[in-house]
């Protein structure tokens, strides 16, 4: 019984790992992200270019390192880093746009994205 349960769990994990990137691939492409903050001490109006491939987020430039993933329904979690600065964002993508929130050590705000 124990071996059967382990086999079932392993099979489920394989199926999920194969299904998720293909389903999230509908968000693949280049995205332009606009960053906003209501605090005067924080960056606002900056633009970051990211790419999504098979549901995985990556940088399109060397100035900012981007990582994260997009789920099948469009939920996105992203980490952006530049030098020692780091911000974590989450939100939702639709076919050609998206929005969400971000936070860093001393700042937070919102973001919007548009497929390029």
Secondary structure as UniProt FT lines:
FT   HELIX           2..24
FT   HELIX           25..27
FT   STRAND          29..36
FT   TURN            40..41
FT   STRAND          46..53
FT   TURN            54..55
FT   STRAND          56..59
FT   STRAND          65..70
FT   TURN            72..73
FT   STRAND          75..82
FT   TURN            83..84
FT   STRAND          85..93
FT   STRAND          97..104
FT   STRAND          108..115
//
